[in-house]
Amino acid sequence: ARLSVEVEIVVVSGEKATVVQEFVTVDNFEPKDLIADGRTPMGGGIELAIKELGERKDSYKRNAIGYFRPWVMVISDGRPTDEWKIPAAKLKEEEQKGSLICYPVAVGLADVDILSEMSEVNQPVKLKGLAFKEMFRWLSVSVTQVSRSGIGNAVDLPAVSWGNVAED
């Protein structure tokens, strides 16, 4: 899994979305401190994430490298402060085409209704308190199972113990 899983982090804080960690294999990933800065340009973050994923997949295709369907985790503790509806629709469209899969996660007072607009497949999961460690452990186990399954094979992911499916 350490060679078949890559992580990139797009932060939606401040005036615009930024990449704070470019794609790196998990064995080279070093977590960064993420700091909230008042604003949440989520629409810009979704657009940036889709663009970055497209470029990464194009690179793989040019080099004849197979890849797993990318996962986009949209983790929010509030409401977007920019135009988010068009980017959210694009995210859903990409998911419907099989280009990616989105996992919306609500933290604290996150707007669950808005996060519900991010995925056709997955309802938002509301994080239990600050169970980030458990969420990332689940993510690690899940991507390990996927990477061991082989490209194109269905996988049953472990149960989510770090959150609850959010009610609309």
trRosetta pair geometry for C-beta under 8 A, 3 or more apart (Angstrom, degrees):
i j d omega theta_ij theta_ji phi_ij phi_ji
1 4 5.9 -78 -140 51 35 96
1 5 5.3 11 173 -6 79 121
1 26 7.0 -12 130 40 88 142
1 143 6.1 116 -160 119 121 86
1 144 4.1 -59 -67 -114 160 69
1 147 4.2 140 -107 56 74 151
1 148 7.0 -42 -62 -41 96 84
2 5 6.9 -55 -120 42 18 97
2 25 6.1 68 162 161 66 111
2 26 5.3 -114 -134 69 62 98
2 27 4.0 55 -177 -45 120 109
3 25 5.8 -12 -120 -144 39 141
3 27 7.3 -8 -64 3 59 125
4 68 6.9 75 161 -9 107 119
4 147 4.3 141 82 -141 132 120
5 25 6.9 97 79 -153 57 66
5 26 4.8 12 92 -20 108 121
5 143 4.8 79 -110 152 140 133
5 144 7.7 -55 -32 -72 145 52
5 147 5.9 -82 -45 -61 97 139
6 23 4.7 23 163 -168 130 95
6 24 6.3 154 -153 72 85 22
6 25 5.6 -55 -97 -90 74 45
6 26 7.2 -140 -103 -35 25 69
6 56 7.6 -161 88 -164 148 144
7 21 6.6 -8 119 120 94 131
7 23 7.2 156 75 -138 30 50
7 24 6.1 -30 59 61 79 76
7 26 6.0 85 -15 -88 112 72
7 29 5.1 37 45 -101 133 139
8 19 6.5 -34 179 -146 105 107
8 21 5.9 -175 -150 98 44 80
8 22 6.0 -22 -124 -168 100 27
8 23 4.5 -37 -64 -73 109 62
8 24 7.5 126 -80 10 62 68
8 49 7.9 159 98 -130 115 77
8 52 6.0 -149 124 146 159 142
8 56 7.7 -145 -22 -56 145 148
9 19 7.1 123 83 -159 53 59
9 20 5.2 -44 96 63 107 91
9 21 4.0 52 27 35 101 108
9 32 7.2 -159 63 37 154 116
9 34 7.7 -117 167 -83 141 125
10 17 5.6 20 173 177 105 111
10 18 7.1 173 -154 88 65 28
10 19 5.6 -39 -99 -95 72 60
10 20 7.5 143 -119 11 21 78
10 45 5.1 144 132 -157 118 87
10 48 5.2 158 -142 99 141 118
10 49 4.9 -123 14 -72 154 90
10 52 7.0 -173 -63 10 123 149
11 17 6.8 171 84 -152 44 63
11 18 5.7 -15 56 62 92 79
11 19 8.0 143 14 -116 76 13
11 20 4.9 36 -10 -14 119 125
11 34 6.0 -172 -112 -141 126 108
11 45 7.4 -106 111 -115 17 122
12 17 4.9 -22 -99 -100 72 93
12 40 5.4 52 130 -164 107 63
12 41 5.2 -143 -159 66 90 61
12 42 5.0 67 177 -86 163 50
12 44 6.9 145 -124 71 98 88
12 45 3.6 -62 -73 -48 114 144
12 76 7.9 -24 67 -102 131 92
12 80 7.9 -47 161 -118 142 79
13 34 7.5 144 -6 178 148 90
13 35 6.9 170 134 94 161 57
13 36 5.5 -143 -129 -138 130 41
13 37 4.2 105 159 26 98 94
13 38 7.6 100 -167 40 79 49
13 39 6.9 124 -164 71 40 65
13 40 6.9 -11 -95 -99 50 56
13 41 8.0 -111 -18 23 10 83
14 18 7.7 3 56 -2 126 117
14 37 4.0 8 -65 90 75 144
14 38 7.3 69 -93 50 39 85
14 39 5.9 0 150 54 7 104
14 41 7.6 -43 79 3 54 113
15 39 6.4 60 -82 62 33 150
15 41 7.0 30 147 -34 28 138
16 41 5.5 -41 -128 53 33 167
16 44 5.6 -99 -154 144 72 160
17 41 5.2 -129 -39 95 80 110
17 42 7.9 95 -73 -114 121 16
17 44 4.1 -177 2 114 112 97
17 45 3.7 176 -111 -80 140 65
17 47 7.6 151 44 55 147 84
17 48 4.7 -158 109 8 130 143
18 48 7.8 -95 -93 -172 13 170
19 22 5.9 57 152 -80 129 65
19 48 6.9 -152 -52 161 87 127
19 52 6.6 132 -89 -90 129 147
20 32 5.7 -135 144 73 118 155
20 34 7.2 145 73 -102 165 89
21 24 6.6 -80 170 13 98 117
21 29 7.3 51 -178 -140 142 87
21 32 6.1 -169 -59 -1 110 126
23 52 7.6 168 -42 169 104 110
23 56 5.7 122 -59 -108 158 132
24 28 4.7 -112 173 91 111 107
24 29 5.3 149 97 -80 114 69
25 28 5.1 73 62 19 80 101
25 29 7.2 -124 101 -31 38 87
26 29 5.0 -34 -144 3 42 125
26 140 7.8 130 -159 -123 151 90
26 143 7.9 145 -51 101 149 142
36 77 7.4 -60 -96 56 139 134
39 81 4.5 -97 -159 52 84 157
40 76 6.8 77 -164 -142 142 104
40 78 5.3 -176 -28 75 154 116
40 79 6.6 146 61 88 139 37
40 80 5.4 -120 108 -120 102 37
40 81 5.0 119 51 -2 65 95
40 82 7.8 -139 100 7 55 83
41 44 4.1 -7 150 34 112 122
41 45 6.1 132 103 -26 74 89
41 80 7.2 51 -147 -158 19 84
41 81 6.1 -55 -72 65 53 90
41 82 4.4 39 -136 -6 72 134
42 45 5.2 -54 -145 36 36 116
42 46 6.3 37 157 -21 69 100
42 74 7.5 66 -156 -161 111 115
42 76 6.6 4 -99 -98 133 131
42 80 3.7 -94 33 -102 117 104
42 81 7.7 116 3 22 84 58
42 82 6.7 -176 41 48 58 93
42 84 4.9 16 88 -107 105 126
42 87 7.6 -177 125 81 72 138
42 114 7.9 83 87 150 163 131
43 46 5.9 -51 -149 33 31 109
43 47 6.5 29 152 -16 63 106
43 80 5.9 83 -24 -168 83 143
43 82 4.6 -121 36 101 111 102
43 83 4.8 -19 -5 89 178 53
43 84 3.8 -134 -64 -92 94 52
43 85 7.6 -18 -101 16 121 40
43 86 7.1 55 -151 56 120 80
43 87 4.3 151 -154 16 70 135
43 88 7.5 -69 -107 -27 77 81
44 47 5.7 -54 -147 38 32 112
44 48 6.2 32 154 -19 66 107
44 82 5.6 24 -16 76 99 162
44 87 7.6 -122 -44 -56 18 161
45 48 5.7 -54 -144 38 30 110
45 49 6.2 31 156 -20 65 106
46 49 5.8 -54 -146 36 30 111
46 50 6.4 28 156 -17 64 106
46 74 7.2 4 -89 -103 96 125
46 84 7.1 98 8 -148 135 79
46 87 3.8 125 83 155 126 124
46 88 6.4 -83 -129 -70 176 50
46 90 7.1 134 138 68 116 107
46 91 5.4 -74 -165 -54 123 124
46 118 7.6 -141 -107 -127 133 101
47 50 6.0 -57 -149 37 29 109
47 51 6.3 29 154 -18 64 109
47 87 4.9 -89 -50 -112 82 123
47 90 7.4 53 -96 68 69 150
48 51 5.7 -56 -147 38 30 113
48 52 6.2 30 156 -19 66 108
49 52 5.8 -55 -144 38 29 110
49 53 6.2 29 157 -18 64 107
49 72 5.7 99 151 -132 140 121
50 53 5.8 -55 -146 38 29 111
50 54 6.3 33 154 -22 63 107
50 87 7.5 -162 -2 -156 133 90
50 90 6.2 -34 -73 129 170 119
50 91 6.7 -128 -68 -88 121 71
50 94 6.3 -162 -128 -42 113 160
50 100 7.9 -125 -114 1 75 153
51 54 5.8 -56 -150 34 28 113
51 55 6.5 26 155 -16 64 106
52 55 5.9 -56 -150 37 30 109
52 56 6.4 29 153 -19 65 107
53 56 5.6 -56 -147 37 32 111
53 57 6.2 28 157 -16 67 107
53 70 5.1 -152 -141 66 122 167
53 72 7.3 -65 -55 -71 147 110
53 99 7.7 109 129 152 129 102
53 100 6.2 9 169 -78 162 134
54 57 5.9 -57 -146 39 28 108
54 58 6.2 32 154 -21 64 107
55 58 5.6 -53 -147 35 30 114
55 59 6.5 36 152 -22 63 103
56 59 5.7 -52 -155 31 32 114
56 60 6.7 32 148 -17 64 102
56 70 7.7 94 81 -75 131 143
57 60 5.5 -50 -151 35 37 113
57 61 6.3 37 152 -19 67 104
57 67 6.6 -137 -119 60 76 150
57 70 7.4 -102 -62 -22 111 125
57 99 7.8 -71 -48 -162 172 92
58 61 5.6 -54 -146 37 33 112
58 62 6.3 36 154 -22 66 104
59 62 5.8 -51 -147 33 30 112
59 63 6.5 5 159 2 62 113
60 63 6.2 -78 -151 51 27 96
60 65 4.3 -99 -156 72 79 100
60 66 7.5 -50 171 102 120 2
60 67 4.8 -13 -170 -28 167 130
61 64 7.5 30 -172 -76 32 34
61 65 7.8 -88 -53 46 21 69
66 151 5.0 -87 160 -47 127 167
67 70 7.7 2 145 -52 120 82
67 151 7.3 102 87 -114 14 126
68 146 5.9 90 -153 146 153 118
68 147 6.8 -91 -37 -91 149 65
68 151 6.0 -137 -84 -111 65 79
69 98 6.6 -91 -112 174 133 71
69 99 7.3 145 -145 150 93 18
69 100 6.2 163 175 -118 88 29
69 101 5.8 69 129 -12 121 99
70 99 7.7 -14 40 147 98 64
70 100 4.7 -33 75 -119 89 93
70 101 7.5 -177 95 27 46 67
71 100 7.0 151 -98 -171 18 85
71 101 5.4 -28 -109 71 68 90
71 102 7.6 144 -164 -98 59 24
71 103 6.2 8 -174 -1 106 112
71 143 7.4 -114 12 -88 141 106
72 91 6.9 -115 83 -148 155 113
72 100 5.5 38 -12 161 107 134
72 101 7.3 180 24 86 74 39
72 102 4.8 -25 70 -107 100 74
72 103 7.2 173 86 26 49 67
73 102 7.8 151 -90 -161 26 56
73 103 4.8 -22 -108 71 72 102
73 104 7.9 155 -161 -92 51 21
73 105 6.1 9 -175 -2 96 118
73 139 7.4 -32 -62 -109 150 136
74 91 7.9 26 -48 -162 138 163
74 102 6.3 9 -5 -168 109 105
74 103 7.3 175 23 84 67 48
74 104 4.8 -20 66 -110 105 69
74 105 6.9 171 84 24 51 69
74 115 6.6 178 103 -135 118 90
74 118 5.2 -107 34 -161 155 163
75 105 4.4 -12 -107 68 75 113
75 107 6.3 41 179 -19 89 118
76 79 7.9 86 165 -76 131 19
76 80 7.9 -51 -134 -57 146 70
76 104 7.7 -22 15 -164 105 89
76 105 7.4 150 21 82 60 62
76 106 6.5 -26 70 -115 82 53
76 107 6.7 -170 94 27 32 88
76 110 4.5 119 103 -133 86 121
76 111 7.4 -42 118 38 134 72
76 114 7.7 -62 87 92 162 117
76 115 6.2 -159 41 -79 125 112
77 106 7.9 115 -101 -172 40 53
77 107 4.2 -45 -89 83 85 103
77 108 4.7 36 -153 44 95 115
77 109 6.7 54 172 51 69 67
77 110 5.2 -85 -129 -65 20 91
78 108 7.9 -6 -60 85 62 112
78 109 6.4 26 -101 90 59 92
78 110 6.1 -50 -18 -106 16 56
78 111 6.9 17 154 -11 35 90
79 110 7.8 150 -58 -155 51 49
79 111 4.5 57 -92 -16 85 134
79 114 6.3 124 -133 -4 75 158
80 83 7.9 -60 137 84 133 6
80 84 3.9 96 64 -43 175 140
80 114 6.4 -166 0 -178 101 150
83 86 6.4 15 145 21 109 104
83 87 7.6 120 114 -1 76 101
84 87 5.8 -69 -156 51 48 106
84 88 5.5 49 151 -28 81 110
84 114 6.7 33 103 -166 147 117
84 117 7.9 106 127 88 105 134
85 88 5.7 -56 -144 36 27 112
85 89 6.4 29 157 -20 63 105
85 117 7.2 -55 -125 159 64 153
86 89 5.7 -52 -149 34 32 112
86 90 6.5 34 151 -20 63 105
87 90 5.4 -53 -148 36 36 115
87 91 6.4 42 151 -24 67 101
88 91 5.5 -48 -150 31 35 115
88 92 6.6 35 151 -16 64 103
88 114 7.7 -126 -86 -178 155 74
88 117 4.5 33 159 126 146 105
88 118 5.4 -87 -143 -91 96 57
89 92 5.7 -53 -151 38 34 112
89 93 6.3 38 149 -23 65 105
89 117 7.7 -41 -61 170 60 103
90 93 5.4 -50 -146 35 33 115
90 94 6.4 34 154 -19 65 103
91 94 5.9 -53 -150 35 29 110
91 95 6.5 30 150 -19 62 107
91 100 7.7 -69 -158 78 71 128
91 102 5.7 62 164 -69 113 149
91 118 5.5 -26 101 -158 145 68
91 119 7.4 -62 129 -72 110 57
92 95 5.5 -56 -150 37 33 114
92 96 6.3 35 152 -21 67 104
92 102 7.7 -66 -84 17 51 144
92 117 7.4 -80 -45 168 129 59
92 118 7.1 -177 -59 174 85 24
92 119 6.6 173 -100 -117 78 19
92 120 5.2 98 -153 -33 97 96
93 96 5.7 -52 -147 35 31 112
93 97 6.5 27 154 -15 64 106
94 97 5.8 -57 -149 39 32 110
94 99 4.2 -77 -173 65 84 124
94 100 5.1 17 133 29 114 104
95 98 7.7 47 178 -69 32 20
95 99 7.2 -86 -71 52 24 77
95 100 5.9 -64 -86 79 65 73
95 101 6.0 88 -132 -114 97 41
95 102 5.5 -70 -78 1 135 101
95 119 6.1 137 -91 -135 175 69
95 120 5.7 172 101 27 127 98
95 121 6.0 -135 169 -3 129 112
96 120 5.9 50 -70 20 90 153
101 119 7.7 47 -177 -134 60 119
101 121 6.2 -54 -147 61 92 152
101 122 7.3 82 173 -13 93 123
102 118 5.2 -139 149 143 146 96
102 119 4.0 -152 82 -84 110 105
102 121 7.2 136 50 46 76 102
102 122 6.4 -151 93 43 67 114
103 119 7.2 46 -82 -63 21 157
103 122 5.4 -32 -111 103 57 164
103 125 7.3 -14 -179 12 92 114
104 115 3.9 147 171 180 137 101
104 116 7.2 -141 70 -69 161 28
104 118 4.5 125 -69 61 124 135
104 119 5.7 -148 -12 1 105 117
104 122 6.6 168 21 104 78 104
104 123 7.7 -80 58 154 109 28
104 124 4.1 -59 105 -99 110 81
104 125 7.4 153 92 17 61 65
105 115 7.6 -132 46 -154 17 145
105 124 6.7 159 -97 -160 16 80
105 125 5.4 -23 -114 65 71 88
105 126 7.9 141 -167 -102 58 20
105 127 5.9 54 177 -47 104 100
105 135 7.0 69 -138 -150 152 145
105 163 6.9 -144 -142 -58 93 172
106 110 3.7 -159 -150 72 81 131
106 111 7.8 -145 -124 60 114 24
106 112 5.2 -21 -79 -89 156 81
106 115 5.5 -135 -68 7 95 164
106 124 4.9 59 -24 163 105 128
106 125 7.1 -168 24 88 79 36
106 126 4.5 -30 72 -105 110 68
106 127 6.7 -152 86 5 52 78
106 166 5.4 57 20 -68 141 148
107 110 5.5 85 45 -30 50 123
107 126 8.0 156 -81 -157 26 59
107 127 4.9 3 -101 32 72 132
107 130 7.9 53 -153 -109 110 59
108 127 8.0 -11 -20 61 52 109
110 114 8.0 -118 167 58 81 106
110 115 6.3 38 148 -34 119 133
110 124 7.7 -154 112 -177 129 146
110 126 7.7 -171 54 -120 114 81
111 114 4.2 47 105 14 115 113
111 115 6.7 156 93 -12 63 86
112 115 5.5 -56 -145 42 37 111
112 116 6.2 50 151 -33 67 100
112 124 5.2 -158 -147 67 81 148
112 126 6.9 -33 -94 -75 122 106
112 166 4.2 -149 -138 151 133 144
112 167 7.4 49 131 70 161 41
112 168 6.8 -155 119 -108 115 44
113 116 5.6 -47 -154 23 31 119
113 117 7.5 34 148 -22 57 98
113 168 6.5 82 -96 -147 76 80
114 117 5.9 -52 -167 23 40 114
114 118 7.8 49 141 -32 61 97
115 118 5.6 -39 -166 6 49 121
115 124 4.0 65 116 -84 127 137
115 166 7.3 60 77 49 130 154
116 119 7.8 -91 -163 48 34 74
116 123 6.6 -7 -117 -143 85 71
116 124 5.9 -82 -68 -11 63 108
116 166 7.7 -123 -66 85 96 118
116 168 6.3 41 -76 -99 160 100
118 124 7.7 81 40 -73 115 94
119 122 4.5 -18 129 53 154 77
119 123 7.5 -139 80 -69 115 19
122 125 7.8 -42 168 -26 109 94
123 165 5.0 52 90 -159 127 103
123 166 6.5 -155 151 49 101 76
124 165 7.5 118 83 -158 48 56
124 166 4.3 -15 90 28 100 129
125 160 5.8 -99 -134 173 148 159
125 162 7.8 64 146 87 132 82
125 163 4.0 95 158 106 103 136
125 164 6.8 156 -159 75 73 22
125 165 6.0 -49 -104 -95 66 45
125 166 6.6 176 -128 -19 12 88
126 163 5.4 172 79 -168 39 104
126 164 5.3 -20 55 62 96 78
126 165 7.6 45 9 138 84 8
126 166 4.3 109 -38 -80 102 94
127 130 7.3 38 139 -114 125 23
127 131 5.7 -169 -176 49 90 89
127 132 7.2 12 -155 -70 143 60
127 135 6.3 -40 -118 -59 106 138
127 162 6.5 -24 -139 145 72 92
127 163 4.7 -58 -99 -92 33 116
128 131 4.7 32 68 -6 85 137
128 134 7.8 -14 53 64 108 143
128 162 6.0 -145 26 177 101 44
128 163 5.5 -157 -18 -95 76 47
128 164 6.9 85 -66 -13 91 87
131 134 4.3 -31 174 39 101 119
131 135 5.9 113 115 -27 82 90
131 162 4.3 -173 125 -156 129 89
131 163 6.9 -167 67 -56 128 74
132 135 5.4 -54 -146 36 35 114
132 136 6.2 26 159 -13 69 106
133 136 6.1 -60 -148 41 27 103
133 137 6.2 31 152 -22 64 107
134 137 5.5 -51 -144 35 32 114
134 138 6.4 37 153 -20 64 102
134 161 6.4 -98 175 90 128 91
134 162 3.7 170 110 -95 111 113
135 138 5.7 -53 -154 34 30 112
135 139 6.4 32 148 -20 64 106
135 162 4.4 -166 -68 126 67 159
135 163 6.9 40 -91 -23 106 113
136 139 5.2 -45 -144 35 39 118
136 140 6.3 45 153 -23 65 101
137 140 5.7 -51 -150 34 31 113
137 141 6.5 28 153 -15 64 105
137 162 7.9 146 50 -56 94 136
138 141 5.9 -57 -147 39 30 107
138 142 6.0 31 155 -22 66 111
138 158 6.2 -138 -144 77 84 117
138 160 6.3 57 -153 -120 160 63
138 161 7.1 179 -77 34 125 80
138 162 5.8 -125 -13 2 137 126
139 142 5.7 -57 -144 37 27 113
139 143 6.3 18 163 -12 65 107
140 143 6.4 -58 -143 39 25 100
140 144 6.3 28 156 -21 61 109
141 144 5.7 -59 -151 36 29 114
141 145 6.5 30 153 -20 65 104
141 158 5.5 5 111 2 131 141
142 145 5.8 -56 -153 33 31 109
142 146 6.5 27 152 -16 65 106
142 157 4.7 15 -127 -142 107 108
142 158 6.3 -118 -75 23 81 91
143 146 5.4 -50 -145 38 38 114
143 147 6.1 39 156 -21 69 105
144 147 5.9 -55 -144 37 29 108
144 148 6.4 24 157 -16 63 109
145 148 6.0 -62 -149 39 29 108
145 149 6.4 36 153 -34 64 107
145 155 5.3 143 132 -177 105 137
145 157 6.8 160 68 -114 143 57
145 158 7.5 157 -18 -26 150 88
146 149 5.7 -55 -153 22 32 117
146 155 5.2 -144 -95 28 64 161
146 157 8.0 -5 -53 -89 98 92
149 153 4.3 -143 153 83 104 121
149 154 7.7 -115 173 80 148 22
149 155 4.7 -117 -51 -74 161 115
150 153 4.9 63 71 -1 89 127
160 163 5.7 -43 158 55 120 80
160 164 8.0 168 110 -86 117 25
